[in-house]
Amino acid sequence: MPYIEVFLPNDLLEVALSRDLPLSEMLQVTVRAVVEREKSREGLEEYIRELEAEIGSPTEEQNARAAAIVRNIQMHQLQQAG
C-alpha cells in the first residue's frame, strides 16, 4: 500500500493519539465515503441533464415549489433533531 503524508492541526492530532484512534483506517473510510458521494452527485447531475434534454428545464414556479419542499424537509429534520 502506498505511503502518503497527511497533515493535521496539532490539537486534532493530540486528541486522536490520546484516544488511540486508528487514523489510517479512518482516513480510508472517509476517502471512500467522499468518493462514493462524488460518484453519486455526478450520476445525479447526468440524470438531470438527461431529463432536461428529454422534457426541458423546470419553470421558475416548479423551482420555487421544489425549494419550498426542501425547506419543509430541512425544518422537519431540525425539529426531529432538536
C-alpha positions in Angstrom: 0.0 0.0 0.0 1.4 3.4 -0.9 2.5 5.8 1.8 1.3 9.4 1.9 1.8 12.2 4.4 -1.3 13.8 6.0 -1.2 17.0 8.0 -3.4 17.5 11.0 -3.6 20.5 13.3 -1.7 19.8 16.5 -4.7 19.9 18.7 -6.6 17.3 16.5 -3.6 15.0 16.3 -3.1 15.2 20.1 -6.7 14.2 20.7 -6.6 11.4 18.1 -3.4 10.0 19.6 -4.6 10.3 23.2 -7.7 8.3 22.2 -5.6 5.7 20.3 -7.8 6.3 17.2 -7.0 4.2 14.0 -6.2 7.2 11.9 -5.1 5.3 8.8 -8.4 3.3 8.8 -10.4 6.4 9.5 -8.9 8.2 6.6 -9.5 5.3 4.2 -13.2 5.1 5.3 -13.6 8.8 4.9 -12.0 9.0 1.5 -14.1 6.1 0.2 -17.2 7.8 1.5 -16.3 11.1 -0.2 -15.5 9.3 -3.5 -18.9 7.5 -3.4 -20.7 10.7 -2.6 -19.0 12.4 -5.6 -19.9 9.5 -7.9 -23.5 9.7 -6.7 -23.5 13.5 -7.3 -22.0 13.1 -10.8 -24.6 10.4 -11.6 -27.4 12.7 -10.4 -26.1 15.6 -12.5 -26.0 13.3 -15.5 -29.6 12.1 -14.8 -30.8 15.8 -14.5 -29.1 16.7 -17.8 -30.9 13.7 -19.5 -34.2 14.7 -18.0 -33.8 18.3 -19.1 -32.9 17.1 -22.6 -36.0 14.9 -22.7 -38.6 17.2 -21.0 -37.0 20.6 -20.7 -35.8 22.7 -17.8 -38.1 23.3 -14.8 -40.1 26.5 -14.7 -39.5 29.2 -12.1 -42.7 28.1 -10.4 -41.5 24.5 -10.3 -38.2 25.6 -8.9 -39.9 27.6 -6.2 -42.1 24.7 -5.3 -39.1 22.4 -5.1 -37.3 24.9 -2.9 -40.3 25.1 -0.6 -40.4 21.3 -0.2 -36.7 21.2 0.6 -37.1 23.9 3.2 -40.0 22.0 4.8 -37.9 18.8 4.9 -35.0 20.7 6.5 -37.3 22.3 9.1 -38.7 18.9 9.9 -35.3 17.4 10.3 -34.2 20.2 12.6 -37.4 19.7 14.7 -36.7 15.9 14.9 -33.1 16.5 16.0 -33.8 19.1 18.5 
